[in-house]
Every structure is written in structure tokens, then in C-alpha cells.
């Protein structure tokens, strides 16, 4: 290629030669079953996709990768993937054993991953701090609930949700945050 010539592109994919462009363009004429077969040849694994545009894009990407038009994700992108955590659905490399070269297929020795703790579930922002007593009068009876780290104490029992307590007190399904007036509190009004 000359210095001033742009590389050939098909659907945003850069092709290394006109032969690759012709191969990629030929994908458009294939039926979905044939594209699925081609996908199996290129990736070495079957696909569940039955979408012709998706299959064309995936097979074209795989063909470009094999031709050396892509070197996978760069170091910055791989570092960002590590920061985001285990994303099993994200393919960052062509499948091992895909025939892209023994050196490319060999797993590299990487530093061991630090143990990840399980992410803590987010606490509902409508709830008051742990230790707070929620008090509500219902049918001339005072209902007092203590907010715990992992639930709510009502009487001598611990419940997972305010709704369970509201249902127990009223005998009807009721939103716990509404029953104890936490919606109004968050919006700045009411008791």
C-alpha cells in the first residue's frame, strides 16, 4: 500500500488486502445456516445466534483477527477489564487453539488475582441509620421497630423487611416504607 492510501474498510472493519475484503463481502450472500457453519470454522465453537447481521459481523471480525488485523485488546483496556471484575461474557482474546499461532494461543503468566470479596448489597437509601427506632400508631396500637444492620426487630423477632412487619400488623400487603412514612420523610414532608 502507498503512503497516502487508506486501508480498505468494510462495515468499519479494516481489511489487510483486497482478498480479505472479497471474503468479507461474500459473507453477505450466505444463508444463516451457512454463516453459522462459517462461525464454527472461524471460532471453533458453535453459536446460538440466528441473526444474519450479527453473524456477518462476528465472522468478519474473526476473519480479520486471524489475518492479523487486530491484536486483541491493548494493555490499558485489559487493565480496565481487570478493574471491572470477572466479566465471563466478555471475550478479550480469540479462543485458545484457534489456529492464530502457537505463540498467540499460549496463555501468558500473569500475576495472581487478589481475592475479591463479594460485593455488599446496597442499602436502601430510604432507610434511616442502624439503631433508629421507627414508631407508628396503627389502630390505637403503637408499632415500634428497630432498624438493624441486616433487618428489623419487631417484638422479639427479627424480620428481613419492613413490608413483612407491615403485613403482620395490618393483615394486608403493604409497602413497609410507606407504612412507616419513609416516603414522606425522604421527600421532606410529613411525620
C-alpha angles and dihedrals in degrees: 000000000000122000095253098042118103118227114259115262132196118186089342093308117123113227121207095213140005088257090065091048090053091049091050093046089050089060089072091066095053124099121238093258090051091047089052088051090049089049089055090051094049100041102026092231134080123253130221092209119114095175111115096205091048093048092048091051094046096046091045090052091049092049091050091048092052091048089057097252092127130039095195123247118342124239094265092051092047090050089052091050088053090051091052092054135229108349101172092178092060115091108207096169137033109264114279112257093027093132096251090127135298093254092050092047097050113100112242122230107253131184111268114265117248114248110266120219117221111265112255115241112254115257115238105259090217091066120095120235121290111277095034117133115224112205127187132165114226121179094339091311123112112229112201121186127178118214111232131188092255105021144330133294117222118172106323096330135082119226129194095221142028088228091064089054093046090051091049093050098043101030089229135089106268135165106253094213090051094045091054093042096245093138092059092045092054091050091052102251143091133023 
